[in-house]
Amino acid sequence: MSTAENSILGLKMPTDPRWADLASVSLEEVLTDHAFCEQKAATQCVSLIQLYPDKTELINALAPIVTEEWGHFRMVWEEMKKRGFELGRQRKDEYVNMLLASFPKNIPREEKLLHKLLMCALIEARSCERFRLLSEHLQDVQLRKFYYKFMVSEAGHYRLFIDLANRYFPEDIVQSTWEEWLATETQVLLQLSPRGDRVH
């Protein structure tokens, strides 16, 4: 993804170019990890709805995303079955776990919502960038088309979480907090080696 395209997503650091090559030789593993990522995305939206039942616009926005993310899991699983792949066990997501380790502690409920929304936006943006790489570099033409669709979807989800943050919090606070998360993610990526068996 180009610098300009990364800028659209807000990302400060591009994915290591070796990642797409590694993923291309680890398709079963990366598809398995992708399937579980879609499950976790659906679960995270359910969790936000449960934690903030007083936020009507949030519920209205995220309820369809729960269905969409679970539908994405089913799409990935169907693709795996066509290729004779097994789902396997859920993998540890070091990227997300390292981001969670930086989540502010002992802050008010409302402030937690801001950080949760922006962390979701960040993960969706990074997923979008990774899916774009797969759509451009995989040798399998069908899989390139498959991941192009996911890239478009993740871009929309990234925008939705940013829009929700701006709905509930002042724009300047959202922007400054977003910059903090981008800086945190850069440090996380610098500590991680590129792994083709993981989406992140």
Secondary structure, DSSP 8 states (H G I E B T S, - for coil): --HHHHHHHT-SS---THHHHHHHT-HHHHHHHHHHHHHHHHHHHHHHHHH-TT-HHHHHHHHHHHHHHHHHHHHHHHHHHHTT---------HHHHHHHHTS--S--HHHHHHHHHHHHHHHHHHHHHHHHHHHHH-S-HHHHHHHHHHHHHHHHHHHHHHHHHHHHS-HHHHHHHHHHHHHHHHHHHHHS---TT---
